Amino acid sequence: MHISIIGSGYVGLVTGACFAELGNHVVCADNDIKKIACLKKGLIPIYEPGLDELIKSNLKKKRLNFTSSIADAVNAGEIIFITVGTPSLENGEADLTGIENVARKIAKNMSGYRLIVEKSTVPVETGAWVKQTVSAYAGKKHKFDVASNPEFLREGQAINDFMHPDRIVLGVESKKAAELLTALYKPLKAPILITDVKSAELIKHASNSFLATKISFINAVSQVCDKVGADVSKVALGMGLDGRIGKDFLNAGLGYGGSCFPKDVDAFIAISEKLGYEFDLLTAVRNINSRQREFFLEKIKNTLWIIKGKTIAVLGVSFKPNTDDIRSSAAVDIIRAIQKEGAKVRVYDPKAMKKAAGALNKTVTFCNDAYSASKGSDCLLVLTDWDEFKELDFLKIKKLLKRPVILDGRNIYDPQEMRKLGFTYESIGRKSKD
Ligand code: UGA
């Protein structure tokens, strides 16, 4: 099939590369001319495992093309996916300027029937606005449909999530739209839920907000565990073994970050309020999430007493492992807070240091590995749960640190083992009674 993707950011590139890999002819467009020039040469602006290879091989097979002309993209694809950004406005609402711009450009450049599919995360009723906008600018010359096909890709495993999804959600208004999208997704052999556009839009917001709620719930439980001396990871395991609850997304820690959960929870609260419903539950989810970072800072102070003048080693700056993305990263917030208190910070992250260098205060020292970060530091903070941090040589770390103190914001080590090794070890909701 001939497909166009408008917006070559994270979602657009993964979607475009995967559809090309499935044998379709795909054109990815973006108004960032420099980015498109790089992509044409196979230079990928983001780190996502497997994406580089997929883009290069499909470029070679000429199934994937890049353009900075939206008109060319609209011309090339019968199915047009909109994957432009929908950032948060000050009041939490999603900024839909990008979507509106694209809708107008599609309308002006259509040369026949087009199926316009929203894939960016958007508030409910955006589809209706897109339809109205395209009608207004295209006149009655060409027929079109608008559909909603939300993405459920996780950064760091997006290719696998695309190729092996739990479900595919299609919000459609016509038989033709349903048939085209069903045919496009047929090779994935996943359950397909066909529904109306508004329900599909809500499925995305509700799913992300529910996952965020699970995380905040377990983080709230971790606070009680901390106070009573119970172990939140055991509590989560015991809860998660109940099939109705499920064990995923019950890892207590520094709270959720990234470009999706914080923004989507805000947007769901904002759109609900606009529609006349106070989504108090989600307001609590958001508050618990930001308090989790404050609690961790308290722990640092309770362990080190005075932060000013101390050197602190930090492992992990990305918002989660296997990505170089630092947007709304808990690690970034914590580094900024300890710097503000006067600490010198030595950071190591396997992939995100380049992005972190652009965002953090210049006084941060970036190190080549966990050992070099630990050297001469008063304590070690673990802020992202990268696998490689689970296999460190702790006897070496102990020798390198000025004091054997580890504060683990992601609960990746066994408290008893760490104490046996001679560390003062603090984590989240696992204060054992020793
Ligand atoms: C999330 C959703 O999981 C995807 O399904 C969705 O498509 C995507 O948002 C999106 O809307 O585009 P992502 O933001 O890549 O994906 O990352 P997650 O793996 O969901 O993690 C989000 C945050 O929650 C991370 O900061 C992670 O460290 C934190 N987290 C996750 C926890 O603190 N505890 C957990 O148990 C799980």
Residues whose N, C-alpha, C, O or C-beta is under 5 A from the ligand:
A	BS01	UGA	E151 F152 L153 R154 E155 I215 F249 L250 N251 G253 G255 Y256 G257 G258 C260 F261 F319 K320
